[in-house]
């Protein structure tokens, strides 16, 4: 099939490679403009642009997706495929291919429509999630679904680990379903819709007034981005891995085993990154503290 591909982050690289490997003719790749993507001042291409150039594919980087509408229409492509593109597609672009545009979305729609479905599923304590191949409409992830796959969320699985599995499930789903897209009628979404709002740094600050189980989910959902964090002695501490364990301690106090007292149980700090230092175990970090009774700074 002749395909227009829209994607930007590293998660969208695998599906692009798979389309090419499966023999589809990717006639155009549309991705976000080059930006400063880290702490440095260097302007860098998106991971998808970098891969598309390596594959010898034509690339466009519009500030607004509508800018490529005429070009896409002129290509007479069979379908558009969207994976974490980062922009909403206008109605005129959605109609610029024969079968419209498909979106690989990492949730079981209509649950967790929106920007952060993987993280929101973990934060909410969902036991399962999945991936859907849906037809894009003007609404936010409201289109009918061609196919889906479910998967259990691991008890200790981070957002990064879960997303990696969902990408692989999504690649299989996409490659299997794509050849018949023009002949299949997608199924309208049914059930109660929930919205996965964009993540904020502040909501990942660890508050010991909450139960340890809630804090452990915040840590998992924040790994790798934006990262769960707190402050100890005025210095920022990023918490990469943690789990709840039975026990009681004064709220916010960190014992000699790197366990934090919370409103219910203890939060064991398994892996942390102190400000200005490398990642280390929680116990190694705790052993280096001079304060005999350190505690999390009040939020």
N, C-alpha and C positions, 0 to 999 in steps of 0.2 A: 504494500500500500504506500501511497505518497503521503508523508506525514510532516506536519509542522509541529515542532517541539518547543514548549515553553517551560523553562525551569531555571533555577539559579544556584541553590546551595549544593553542598557535597551529596546530600541525600538524593538529588535529582540526577547525579552522574550515572549511577547504575542503570536506571531505566533507559537513558539515552543509549548507552552502550548496548543494552539488550535489544533495543529496536534495530540498531544497525546490524548486530550479529544475527538477528532473525531474518535479515534480508529486506527489511522495509527501507524505502527510499526517503530518508529524512531530507526534505528539500530546503528547510530553513530551521535554524535554531534561534529562538528569541529569549533573551536573558536580561538581567538587570545591568545597568551601566557600571562601568569600572568605578570602584569606590575605595576609600580608605577603610579597610576591613579589620584592621588591628590597631594597636596602640601607636604604631609608627606612622610616618607621614606618607609612606609609599601608596600610590594608587594601584589597586590590583584588580584583575578581571575576576568575575565570578568563577567558581569551580566548573560550572557548566560551560562557560565560554572557553575556558582553558581546555576542557576535554573536546569540545566541538572543533576547535582549531586543530587539535592533535589528530582528530579523525578526518580533517579536511572538509568540514561542513561549513556552509555559509552561515554567518552569525549577524544578528542585529541586536543592538542594545538601546532601545528607545527609552526615553524618560517616561513616556506614557504609551501604553500598549496600542492605543488607537492609531499611532503614527505608522504602524506597519500594516494596517488594514488593506490598503490597495495592493500592496506587494503580495500579501498572503492570498488575496482573491485572485490575483493574476497567476499564481502558481497552480491553481486548479487542483489543490491537494484533496485527498480523500477525507482526511480527518486531522484535527489538532489534538495533541496530547499535552496536558499540563501537569507538572509535578513541582509543587512548592515554587511557583514562579515569583510570587511576591507582589503581584498587582492584580486587581480585578480586571477582567476582560470586558470591554463594552459590547453592547448588543450587535453593533455592525461587524465587529471582528468575529464574534461567535458564529455568525452566519457566512463567514468567508470561505469555509470548506464544505465539501459535499455532505458530510455527516456531522458537522458542528465540531465542538471541542469536548474532549473527555478529560476528567480530572481524577488522578489517583489520590484519594484522601485517606488519611491514616486514622480512621475511627469507623465505628459501625453507625452510619447515619440513620436517623437524624440526631443521634447523640454526638455531642461535641463537634458541631459545625464551627468553623472559624479558624483562628490563627494558631492555636496551641493545643490540638486535640490529644497528643500523647501525654504532655505534662498534666493537663487537666484530668485525664482519666486516672493517673496515678494519685494526684492530689485528692481526688474524690473517693479513693479507695475502691475503684472498679476492679472486679476480678477478671474481666475479660474485655477485650477490645478487638480491633480488626482493621481491615482495609477495604475500601469500596472503590469501584470504578464507576464513576457517575458522569452523566451528561451535564455540562455546565449550562446554567441559566444566568439571568441577570442577578438573581438573589444570591445570598451568601450560602453556598453549599446546599442549595435547595433542590437541585435537579434530580431526576429519576436515576435509579441505579441499575447498571448492566450486570454486575457480578460483585460478590464480596467474599471475604474469607475471615473467619474468626480465629482468635488465639487467646489463650489464658495469659494473664499478666503475672509474671513471677513474683514471689513474695519479697525478694530483695532486688528485683530488676530496676535498673536506673532508666531514666528517660532515653538516654543515648543508646543503651542496650536494646530497649524495646523498639525504638525507632529503627535501629538496624535490622531487626527481625521483620518489622512491618515493611520495610523497603524490599526485602527479599521476597516476602509474600506478594507484595504489590507487583514486582517484576513478573513473577509467574502468572499472576492474574491478568496483567496487561497483555503479555505475549499470547496467552491462551485465548483471550476474549477478542482481541483486536481484529482478526481476520473476518469475524462474523458480525461486526458492529453494524454494518449497513442493512443487515437482515433481521436483527433482534430488536424487539420493543422493550425498552428499559422499564423497570417497575417503579412507580412513584413511591417516595419515602412514606413510611407510616410510623406512628408512635409520637412520643413527646420529644420535642426538640430541645436540646441544651446547647449553650454557646460557649466555646472555648476562647475566652477573651485573651488578648495579648498579655504576656507575662510582664510583671514589673519587678524590679530589684527589691523593693521594700517588702513585698509579700514573701520573700524567701529569707527574711531575717528570722532567726530562731528565737522564739519567745518561750522561756521555761514555764510560763503560766499555762501553757497548753500541754496536753498529754504527750508522752514520749512517742506513742504510736503515730500521732499526727505529725510530730517533728521528723520522724524517720521518713514519712512519705514526702515531706517537703525536701528533705535531703535527696531522696531518690529522684524526685521530679526536677530538681535543680541541677542535676548532673547530666551533661556537662555545662549547660547554660540555663539560667544566669548564675547559678551556684548558690547553695544555701550558705548563710554567713551569720556571724555574730561578732561581738567585740569582747575582748578580755583584757582588762587593764588599759583600755583605750586603744588597743591595737586590733585591727580587723583579723578575723580568723575565718577562713573558708572551710566548710565541712563537706567533704566529698562522699563519705560513706559513714553510715551510723545505723544503729538498730536499737529497738526498745528491749529492755531486760527488766525482770522483776526487781523490786527494791524500793527503798525510800531514802530520801536525803533532802536537806534544805533546798528550797527551790533556787535553781541557778548555780548552786555550788558544784564544783568539779572535784570528784574524789581522786585518790591516788591511782585509780585504774581508768582514768579519763572517762568517767561516767557522770552525767549531769543530772541533778535533781530536777524533776518536773512536777506538774500537778498530778501525774499518775505514772508510776514506774520511773525508771532511769533511762536516759539516752546515752548509750555507749558510743563514744566517738572513735570510729575505726580508722578513718583516714582524713587527714586535715592538711591545710596549707596555710601556715602563718603568713602574715603580711611580710612581703619582701623575701620569703624563703621558699625552698622547694617543698613538694609534697612529702609527707611523712606519716607514720602511724600516730594515732591519737596518744598511745602510751608513751612514745618517744617525745612527743611535744609536751605532754604533761610532766614528764620527768625533768624537763629543762626549765620549768617554771620555778622561780624563787619564792613566790608567795605560797605559804603552806596551806592556805584555804582559798584558792582562786575561785572566781565566780564569773558568770556571764554578766557583762554590763547591762544595766536596765535598758530596754528598748526605748 
